[in-house]
Amino acid sequence: MIPITPTLDLNFQSAALATKAYLDDVKASGEAIPLLLATQRPNGSVSRFDTLVCVSDRLWTKRSERYLERLVKFLLWYQGAARLYIGGAPQLAQHIKEVYSPSGARAFDHQFMGRVYDMPFEVISCGLDEVPAQNLADQALGNHLDGCRVGFDLGASDVKVSAVLEGEAIFSTELEWQPYTQADPAYHKAFIKEAIQLAASKLPRLDAIGGSAAGVYIDNQPRVASLFRGVPEAEYHRVNSLFNELAAEFQVPLVVINDGEVTALAGAMSLEDNGVLGLALGSSLAAGYVTLDGKVTDHLDELAFAPIDYNPAAPQDEWSQDIGVGASYLSQQAVFRLANQIGLEIPPELTPAGKLKFVQEGLEAGHLPAQQIWETMGVYLGHAIAHYSAFYAVRHVLILGRVTSGSGGTILLEQAQKVLGDYFPTLLEEINIQLPDEKSRRVGQSIAAASLPEIRR
């Protein structure tokens, strides 16, 4: 059997395979040393990760620097951190300090973590015995299905909104919008409010509102969110107060969380099981995770920025300026990139949602170039799932979002399973990868989001 490869990206270097090769070589060197990392957040929660490195000579040190830099990148966006502790290898810790500094190559990550946690991001070098003990924070979330609820999901191309009556969705729709280009937060607030009112008009009354959106949300405040990237810094305080203002105006409980977490919650609810990693392939990549005991952690789960391709010439993300990160491979960004690569002309006047629909129509019509796009992305997906499994305890991977609509979802699923069968057969046996039905793929997040608030009696 010839192992499956990404047809349109033969230079793709799987992070999962590269990590395995590095660790195998480290163990075979006979000079492996333990390394312990810990990400700490201001609420006191700590997540630890242990690995092996080798620094026996200059070549090994360079190779280990590359391995550790990509590992740190993944941990920051998977877990989130105000402080990163590196125990056991001071020379490698110094390299990470320089790279993840205000003037380093990963200045974006340094600034982002500081903004999320409202304190300067810090890398701390220490001994193995000085790394803080693990202290995870988690909570049960969602599954409130009583009463009359509205749920919404804010994407970069559309707003999905649902009316839910006693756990049953009686109305769902999608409304196109253009949030990226809007500098005035009043646009965002008015559009979201009108969407909620539309769904609420289908209910006898409104008891609660739940929402999901890309970005980092703490106490309903969008600390950092790509949807509001057009809003000037001086006006961003109006974004932070937006959802609490809506709660006051509608006079009902309102909860907004990261869209990836709602993806995972939707999966856990539909599967009636836990250990669910949800991946929403839309304008970007959203991810969320429900633990084996049915909880949601305080981790960021922003896998859009987590690397899955170690090719030094990998595509560059337009926002973070880093290469090889998930959003470039598992979202409509990948569709457009691959379409451009093979010369597939998309009408430039279309909106992003319209451009994706244009390519999907070609896929449904049986056009080979469009089929190759989804086949290539399916290979990306398989390798990404293998890499994610080194960090998440996963029983189920649920994939949904606009990119999975139609036959594209089936192609993604089949290709991902082939990758696991070829390269990671044990994972193929352990992990159930699946698609929801067509309706749930497109609006399932808004329905699950409706279950977030607890109705006050």
C-alpha positions in Angstrom: 0.0 0.0 0.0 1.3 3.5 -0.9 0.7 5.9 2.0 -1.8 8.6 1.2 -0.3 12.1 0.6 -1.9 15.6 0.2 -2.2 15.7 -3.6 -1.9 19.5 -3.9 0.7 20.0 -1.1 3.5 17.4 -1.5 5.8 19.6 0.7 3.5 19.2 3.7 5.5 18.0 6.8 3.2 16.4 9.3 3.8 17.7 12.8 2.8 14.4 14.2 5.3 12.5 12.1 8.0 15.1 12.7 7.5 14.9 16.4 7.7 11.1 16.4 10.9 11.2 14.4 12.5 13.7 16.7 11.6 11.8 19.9 12.6 8.4 18.4 16.0 9.9 17.5 16.4 11.5 20.9 15.8 8.2 22.6 18.2 6.4 20.3 20.9 9.0 21.0 21.5 7.7 24.5 21.8 11.3 25.7 18.2 12.3 26.2 17.3 14.5 29.2 13.9 15.2 30.6 12.2 18.5 30.0 9.1 19.7 31.9 6.9 22.6 30.8 4.0 24.2 32.7 1.5 26.9 31.5 0.1 28.9 34.3 -3.0 31.2 34.2 -3.8 34.1 36.6 -6.6 32.1 38.3 -3.9 29.7 39.6 -4.6 26.8 37.2 -1.6 25.0 35.9 -1.2 22.5 33.0 2.0 20.5 32.7 3.6 18.6 29.8 6.7 16.5 29.9 9.0 15.5 27.1 12.6 14.6 26.2 15.3 16.7 24.5 18.9 16.4 23.6 21.5 19.2 23.8 24.7 17.1 23.5 26.2 19.2 20.7 25.4 22.2 18.5 23.4 20.2 15.9 21.3 18.5 18.5 20.7 21.9 20.3 19.5 23.5 17.1 17.2 20.6 16.3 15.9 20.7 19.9 15.3 24.5 19.7 13.1 23.9 16.7 11.2 21.1 18.3 10.7 23.0 21.6 9.6 26.3 19.8 6.9 24.4 17.9 5.8 22.6 21.1 5.6 25.8 23.1 3.6 27.4 20.3 1.1 24.5 20.4 0.9 24.6 24.2 0.3 28.3 24.4 -2.7 28.1 22.0 -4.0 24.9 23.3 -3.8 25.8 27.0 -3.1 29.5 27.3 -0.6 31.0 29.6 0.4 34.1 31.5 3.6 32.4 32.6 5.4 29.5 30.9 7.8 27.5 33.0 10.6 25.5 31.3 12.3 23.1 33.7 15.5 21.1 33.0 17.2 22.8 30.0 18.3 26.4 30.7 19.9 26.9 27.3 16.7 25.9 25.5 14.6 28.1 27.9 16.8 31.1 27.0 16.1 30.5 23.3 12.3 30.4 24.0 12.6 33.6 26.0 14.2 35.3 23.1 11.8 34.0 20.5 8.6 34.7 22.6 9.6 38.2 23.5 8.2 41.6 22.4 10.9 41.8 19.8 11.2 38.1 18.9 9.8 36.1 16.0 6.8 35.2 18.1 6.0 38.7 19.3 2.4 38.2 18.3 2.0 35.3 20.7 3.7 37.3 23.5 1.3 40.3 23.0 -1.8 38.1 22.6 -1.2 36.2 25.8 -0.6 39.5 27.6 -3.9 40.9 26.3 -5.9 37.8 27.2 -4.7 37.6 30.7 -4.2 41.3 31.4 -0.6 40.9 32.5 2.8 40.6 30.7 3.6 37.2 29.3 6.6 35.7 30.9 8.9 32.7 30.3 10.6 31.3 33.4 13.6 29.0 33.4 13.9 26.7 36.4 14.9 23.3 37.6 12.6 20.3 37.1 11.7 20.3 40.8 10.7 24.0 40.6 8.0 23.6 37.9 4.6 24.3 39.5 2.3 21.3 40.2 -0.6 20.6 37.9 -3.8 22.3 39.0 -6.6 22.1 36.4 -9.7 24.2 36.4 -12.8 22.8 34.8 -16.6 23.2 35.0 -19.8 21.7 33.7 -21.4 23.8 31.0 -24.5 23.8 28.9 -27.2 21.1 28.6 -29.9 23.4 29.9 -32.8 22.7 27.6 -35.8 24.1 29.4 -37.8 27.1 28.4 -37.7 29.4 25.4 -34.1 30.0 24.2 -32.2 31.7 21.4 -28.8 30.5 20.4 -26.4 32.2 18.0 -23.0 31.5 16.4 -21.0 34.4 15.1 -18.8 33.5 12.1 -16.7 35.6 9.9 -19.1 35.2 7.0 -22.5 34.7 8.6 -24.4 34.7 11.9 -26.3 31.5 12.6 -29.3 31.8 14.9 -31.8 29.4 16.3 -35.0 29.4 18.3 -35.2 26.5 20.8 -38.4 25.6 22.6 -38.0 23.0 25.4 -34.9 21.5 23.8 -36.3 21.4 20.2 -35.1 23.7 17.5 -38.2 25.2 15.9 -36.3 27.8 13.7 -32.8 28.2 12.4 -31.3 30.4 9.8 -28.0 32.0 8.6 -27.5 35.7 7.9 -24.5 37.0 6.0 -22.5 39.8 7.5 -19.1 41.6 7.1 -17.7 42.0 10.6 -14.0 42.3 9.7 -14.3 45.5 7.9 -16.4 47.3 10.5 -14.7 49.8 12.7 -17.8 50.8 14.7 -18.9 48.3 17.4 -22.5 49.6 16.9 -22.6 47.7 13.6 -21.8 44.4 15.4 -24.2 45.1 18.3 -27.1 46.0 16.0 -26.6 43.0 13.7 -26.4 40.5 16.6 -29.4 42.2 18.3 -31.5 41.9 15.1 -30.6 38.3 14.7 -31.6 37.5 18.3 -34.9 39.4 17.8 -35.6 37.4 14.6 -35.3 34.1 16.4 -37.1 35.3 19.5 -40.1 36.3 17.3 -40.6 32.6 16.7 -41.0 31.9 20.4 -43.9 32.6 22.8 -41.4 34.4 25.0 -37.6 34.7 25.6 -36.1 33.1 28.7 -32.3 32.9 27.8 -29.7 33.6 25.2 -26.6 31.6 24.5 -23.9 32.4 22.0 -20.6 31.3 20.5 -18.0 33.2 18.6 -14.3 32.9 17.6 -11.9 34.4 20.1 -11.2 34.4 23.8 -14.2 35.2 26.0 -14.0 35.8 29.7 -17.2 36.7 31.6 -18.9 37.5 28.3 -16.1 39.9 27.3 -14.3 39.3 24.0 -10.7 39.8 25.3 -9.3 39.0 21.8 -11.6 38.2 18.9 -10.9 38.2 15.1 -14.5 39.3 14.4 -13.7 42.7 15.9 -10.3 43.2 14.3 -11.5 46.2 12.5 -12.4 48.1 15.7 -9.7 50.6 16.8 -8.0 50.0 20.1 -9.5 53.2 21.5 -13.0 51.8 20.9 -12.5 48.2 22.0 -14.0 48.8 25.4 -17.3 49.1 23.6 -16.8 45.6 22.3 -16.0 44.3 25.8 -19.3 45.5 27.1 -21.4 44.5 24.0 -22.8 41.2 25.2 -23.5 42.4 28.8 -25.4 45.4 27.3 -27.5 43.0 25.2 -28.3 40.9 28.3 -29.5 44.0 30.1 -31.6 45.1 27.1 -33.3 41.7 26.6 -33.5 41.3 30.4 -32.6 37.6 30.3 -29.5 35.5 31.2 -27.0 35.7 28.3 -23.8 33.6 28.1 -21.2 33.8 25.3 -18.2 31.4 25.0 -15.6 30.4 22.4 -17.2 28.8 19.4 -14.9 25.8 19.6 -16.1 24.9 23.1 -19.7 25.0 21.8 -18.7 22.7 18.9 -17.4 20.2 21.4 -20.5 20.6 23.6 -22.8 20.0 20.6 -20.9 16.8 19.9 -21.1 15.6 23.5 -24.8 16.3 23.6 -25.5 14.5 20.3 -23.3 11.6 21.1 -24.3 11.3 24.7 -20.6 10.7 25.5 -17.6 12.6 26.6 -13.9 12.9 25.5 -15.1 15.0 22.5 -12.8 17.2 20.4 -14.9 19.4 18.2 -13.4 21.0 15.1 -15.4 23.6 13.2 -14.0 24.3 9.7 -15.4 27.7 8.8 -13.8 31.0 8.0 -11.1 29.9 10.4 -10.6 26.8 12.5 -12.5 26.7 15.8 -11.8 23.9 18.4 -13.2 22.9 21.7 -12.9 20.0 24.1 -15.2 18.2 26.5 -13.1 16.1 28.9 -13.6 12.4 29.7 -15.6 13.4 32.7 -17.8 15.8 30.8 -16.2 19.1 31.8 -14.9 22.1 29.9 -11.5 23.4 31.0 -10.1 27.0 31.1 -7.8 26.2 28.2 -7.9 28.4 25.2 -8.2 25.5 22.6 -7.4 28.1 19.9 -6.1 25.5 17.4 -6.3 27.9 14.5 -2.9 29.2 15.7 -1.4 25.8 16.6 1.1 24.4 14.1 0.3 21.2 12.2 2.8 21.6 9.3 6.5 21.8 10.0 7.5 22.6 6.4 9.8 25.7 6.7 8.1 27.1 3.6 4.6 26.5 4.8 1.9 29.1 4.2 1.9 32.2 6.5 -1.1 33.1 8.5 -2.1 36.7 7.8 -2.9 37.6 11.4 -0.2 36.0 13.5 2.4 36.0 10.7 3.4 32.4 11.7 3.6 29.5 9.3 2.0 26.1 9.2 -0.8 26.9 11.7 -4.2 25.2 11.6 -6.3 28.0 10.1 -4.3 27.8 6.9 -5.2 24.1 6.5 -8.6 23.4 8.1 -10.8 26.3 7.0 -12.1 28.1 4.0 -8.7 29.8 3.9 -7.2 26.5 2.8 -9.9 26.1 0.1 -9.1 29.5 -1.4 -5.3 29.0 -1.1 -5.4 25.6 -2.8 -7.9 26.9 -5.4 -5.5 29.7 -6.3 -2.6 27.3 -6.4 -4.2 25.1 -9.1 -5.5 28.1 -11.1 -9.2 27.7 -10.2 -10.7 31.2 -10.8 -13.2 32.4 -8.2 -15.2 35.5 -9.0 -13.4 38.2 -6.9 -16.6 40.2 -6.3 -18.1 37.4 -4.2 -18.1 37.5 -0.4 -16.0 34.9 1.4 -19.2 32.9 1.9 -20.0 33.2 -1.7 -16.5 32.2 -2.8 -16.7 29.0 -0.7 -20.1 28.2 -2.1 -18.8 28.7 -5.7 -16.0 26.1 -5.1 -18.4 23.8 -3.4 -20.8 24.0 -6.3 -17.9 22.8 -8.5 -17.3 19.9 -6.1 -20.9 18.8 -6.2 -20.7 19.0 -10.1 -17.9 16.6 -10.0 -15.0 18.9 -11.0 -11.7 17.1 -10.3 -9.8 20.2 -9.1 -12.4 20.9 -6.5 -12.4 17.3 -5.4 -8.6 17.5 -5.0 -8.9 20.5 -2.7 -11.1 18.5 -0.3 -8.9 15.4 -0.6 -5.8 17.4 0.3 -7.6 19.0 3.3 -8.7 15.6 4.4 -5.1 14.5 4.6 -4.3 17.6 6.6 -7.2 16.7 8.9 -5.9 13.1 9.5 -2.4 14.3 10.4 -3.8 17.1 12.6 -6.0 14.7 14.6 -3.0 12.5 15.2 -1.0 15.5 16.5 -3.9 16.7 18.6 -4.2 13.2 20.2 -0.8 13.8 21.9 -2.4 16.6 23.9 -6.1 15.7 24.3 -7.6 12.5 25.6 -10.0 11.9 22.8 -12.7 9.3 22.1 -14.6 11.3 19.5 -13.6 13.9 16.9 -16.6 15.8 15.5 -16.1 17.9 12.4 -18.6 20.5 11.3 -18.8 24.0 9.9 -19.5 25.4 6.4 -16.4 23.7 4.8 -17.9 20.3 5.7 -21.2 20.9 4.0 -22.3 18.7 1.1 -20.0 15.9 -0.2 -16.9 17.8 1.0 -17.5 16.6 4.6 -17.6 13.0 3.4 -14.3 13.4 1.5 -12.7 15.0 4.5 -13.8 12.2 6.8 -12.7 9.4 4.4 -9.3 10.9 3.7 -8.6 11.5 7.4 -9.5 7.9 8.2 -7.1 6.7 5.5 -4.3 8.8 7.0 -4.8 7.3 10.4 -5.0 3.8 8.9 -1.7 4.3 7.0 0.3 6.1 9.6 -1.5 5.8 13.0 -3.5 2.5 13.0 -3.8 2.4 16.7 -5.5 5.8 16.7 -7.9 4.7 14.0 -9.1 2.0 16.4 -9.3 4.4 19.4 -10.8 7.5 17.9 -14.3 7.8 16.3 -14.2 10.6 13.7 -17.6 11.6 12.4 -19.8 14.2 10.9 -23.2 15.3 12.2 -26.1 15.4 9.9 -26.3 18.2 7.3 -28.5 20.5 9.4 -26.5 20.1 12.5 -23.3 20.7 10.6 -24.4 24.2 9.6 -26.4 25.4 12.6 -25.7 22.9 15.3 -23.5 25.3 17.2 -26.2 27.9 17.6 -28.6 25.2 18.9 -26.0 24.0 21.5 -25.2 27.6 22.4 -28.8 28.1 23.4 -28.3 25.5 26.2 -25.5 27.5 27.9 -27.4 29.8 30.3 -29.3 28.5 33.3 -32.7 30.2 33.5 -33.3 32.1 36.7 -36.6 31.2 38.4 
